[in-house]
Amino acid sequence: SFSTRGLVLGYVQSGKTTNFTGLISKAADVGYKFFIVLSGVHNKLRAQTQARLYDELVALNTEHWISVTQLDSDFRISGVGNVDAFLTANYDHKVLGVVKKNMTVLTRLRDWLRGASETVLAACPILIIDDEADQASINTTGDAEYRRRINGLLLELLASGTKVSYVGYTAT
């Protein structure tokens, strides 16, 4: 098991999305199976990120990649069903989800991952990319015991598996 954290600081319009696309590709090459990209708090940015990652990862290798989100829809459990069945049936695929930092969406994703067995999660290393890591992810309460909702859900996602890496990307 492992749990790692990192931060990439870049200038505005300096290629951060291209950088994390490359990071996802490298992680896929070394065995990561599930990729969660937190793409800010707005639908437009989520759709833009979804389109780029679909074009640059999924569409180029459809025999190896599955996306659990679409251009016009965020993560929904109805689209993927039981987590163990989904991840086991797609064991030899890489799974990509581009989700908003939204309480409802992150709660659905967290609850779905909580339904996974330890055996399935042990075989499914997770990489979480936090685009716009300065937006909604930070606990701004100043109190480690009381967390903002998005920050708390992010921490729960980080604790959802036995092999989870997190990399935040920001320009501020």
C-alpha positions as CSV (number, residue, x, y, z in Angstrom):
1,S,0.0,0.0,0.0
2,F,1.0,3.6,-0.5
3,S,-0.2,7.1,-0.1
4,T,1.6,10.0,-1.8
5,R,1.0,13.7,-2.3
6,G,2.5,16.3,-4.6
7,L,1.9,19.8,-5.9
8,V,2.8,21.4,-9.3
9,L,2.9,25.2,-9.5
10,G,2.8,26.6,-13.0
11,Y,2.0,29.9,-14.6
12,V,-1.4,30.7,-16.1
13,Q,-1.7,29.1,-19.5
14,S,1.7,27.4,-19.1
15,G,0.7,23.8,-20.0
16,K,-0.5,22.4,-16.7
17,T,-3.2,20.3,-18.4
18,T,-0.7,18.9,-20.9
19,N,1.6,18.1,-18.0
20,F,-1.0,16.2,-16.0
21,T,-2.1,14.4,-19.2
22,G,1.5,13.2,-19.4
23,L,1.6,12.3,-15.7
24,I,-1.6,10.2,-16.2
25,S,0.0,8.4,-19.2
26,K,3.2,7.6,-17.2
27,A,1.1,6.4,-14.2
28,A,-0.9,4.2,-16.5
29,D,2.3,2.7,-17.9
30,V,3.4,1.7,-14.4
31,G,0.2,0.1,-13.3
32,Y,-2.2,2.8,-12.1
33,K,-5.8,1.8,-13.0
34,F,-8.2,4.5,-11.9
35,F,-7.7,8.2,-12.6
36,I,-9.8,10.9,-11.0
37,V,-9.3,14.4,-12.3
38,L,-10.9,17.1,-10.1
39,S,-11.5,19.9,-12.6
40,G,-12.6,22.9,-10.7
41,V,-16.1,23.9,-9.7
42,H,-17.7,24.9,-13.1
43,N,-19.4,22.7,-15.7
44,K,-17.6,24.5,-18.5
45,L,-14.1,23.8,-17.2
46,R,-15.1,20.2,-16.4
47,A,-16.3,19.7,-20.0
48,Q,-13.2,21.3,-21.4
49,T,-10.9,19.1,-19.4
50,Q,-13.1,16.0,-20.2
51,A,-12.8,16.8,-24.0
52,R,-9.0,17.3,-23.8
53,L,-8.4,14.1,-21.8
54,Y,-10.8,12.1,-23.9
55,D,-9.1,13.2,-27.1
56,E,-5.5,12.8,-25.8
57,L,-5.9,9.6,-23.8
58,V,-9.2,7.6,-24.3
59,A,-9.8,8.1,-28.0
60,L,-6.3,7.3,-29.0
61,N,-6.4,4.0,-27.1
62,T,-10.0,2.9,-26.8
63,E,-8.9,-0.7,-26.3
64,H,-7.2,0.3,-23.0
65,W,-9.3,3.2,-21.6
66,I,-12.8,3.7,-20.3
67,S,-14.3,7.0,-19.2
68,V,-16.9,7.0,-16.4
69,T,-17.8,10.6,-17.2
70,Q,-18.8,12.1,-20.5
71,L,-18.6,15.6,-22.1
72,D,-22.1,16.5,-21.0
73,S,-22.3,14.5,-17.7
74,D,-20.4,14.3,-14.5
75,F,-20.0,11.1,-12.5
76,R,-23.2,9.1,-12.0
77,I,-23.3,5.7,-10.3
78,S,-26.1,4.6,-12.7
79,G,-23.6,4.8,-15.5
80,V,-21.1,2.4,-13.9
81,G,-23.1,0.2,-11.4
82,N,-21.4,-1.9,-8.7
83,V,-17.8,-0.8,-8.2
84,D,-16.4,-4.3,-7.7
85,A,-18.2,-5.7,-10.8
86,F,-17.2,-2.6,-12.9
87,L,-13.5,-2.6,-11.9
88,T,-13.2,-6.4,-12.1
89,A,-14.9,-6.6,-15.5
90,N,-12.6,-3.8,-16.8
91,Y,-9.5,-5.1,-15.0
92,D,-7.3,-4.7,-18.0
93,H,-8.6,-1.2,-18.8
94,K,-7.6,2.2,-17.4
95,V,-10.6,4.1,-16.0
96,L,-10.8,7.9,-16.2
97,G,-13.3,10.2,-14.4
98,V,-13.3,14.0,-14.8
99,V,-15.4,15.4,-12.0
100,K,-16.3,18.8,-10.6
101,K,-15.4,19.7,-7.1
102,N,-19.1,19.7,-6.2
103,M,-20.5,18.2,-2.9
104,T,-23.1,16.0,-4.7
105,V,-20.7,14.6,-7.3
106,L,-17.9,13.9,-4.9
107,T,-20.3,12.3,-2.4
108,R,-21.5,9.9,-5.2
109,L,-17.9,9.1,-6.2
110,R,-16.9,8.5,-2.6
111,D,-19.9,6.3,-1.8
112,W,-19.2,4.3,-5.0
113,L,-15.6,3.7,-4.0
114,R,-16.6,2.8,-0.5
115,G,-18.6,-0.1,-1.9
116,A,-15.4,-1.7,-3.3
117,S,-13.9,-4.7,-1.6
118,E,-10.3,-4.5,-0.3
119,T,-9.2,-7.1,-2.9
120,V,-10.5,-5.0,-5.8
121,L,-9.0,-1.8,-4.4
122,A,-5.6,-3.5,-3.8
123,A,-5.5,-4.3,-7.5
124,C,-6.5,-0.8,-8.5
125,P,-4.0,2.0,-7.8
126,I,-5.7,5.4,-7.9
127,L,-4.2,8.7,-9.1
128,I,-6.1,11.9,-8.2
129,I,-5.2,15.0,-10.1
130,D,-6.6,18.2,-8.6
131,D,-6.7,20.8,-11.3
132,E,-7.1,24.3,-9.8
133,A,-6.0,22.9,-6.4
134,D,-6.4,26.3,-4.8
135,Q,-10.1,26.3,-5.6
136,A,-12.4,24.6,-3.1
137,S,-9.8,21.9,-2.1
138,I,-8.1,23.8,0.7
139,N,-9.5,23.7,4.2
140,T,-10.1,27.4,4.8
141,T,-11.6,27.1,8.3
142,G,-8.2,27.3,10.0
143,D,-9.4,24.4,12.2
144,A,-8.1,20.9,11.4
145,E,-11.1,19.4,13.3
146,Y,-13.7,21.2,11.2
147,R,-13.2,21.0,7.5
148,R,-15.0,22.6,4.6
149,R,-17.2,20.1,2.8
150,I,-15.2,19.8,-0.4
151,N,-11.9,19.5,1.6
152,G,-13.4,16.7,3.8
153,L,-14.7,14.8,0.7
154,L,-11.3,15.1,-0.9
155,L,-9.7,13.6,2.2
156,E,-12.2,10.8,2.2
157,L,-11.4,10.1,-1.5
158,L,-7.7,10.0,-0.6
159,A,-8.5,7.4,2.1
160,S,-10.7,5.3,-0.2
161,G,-8.0,3.0,-1.5
162,T,-4.9,1.3,-0.3
163,K,-2.8,2.7,-3.2
164,V,-3.6,6.4,-3.8
165,S,-1.5,9.2,-5.1
166,Y,-2.6,12.9,-5.2
167,V,-1.1,15.7,-7.3
168,G,-2.5,19.2,-7.0
169,Y,-2.0,21.6,-9.9
170,T,-2.3,25.4,-9.5
171,A,-1.2,28.7,-10.9
172,T,-1.7,30.7,-7.7
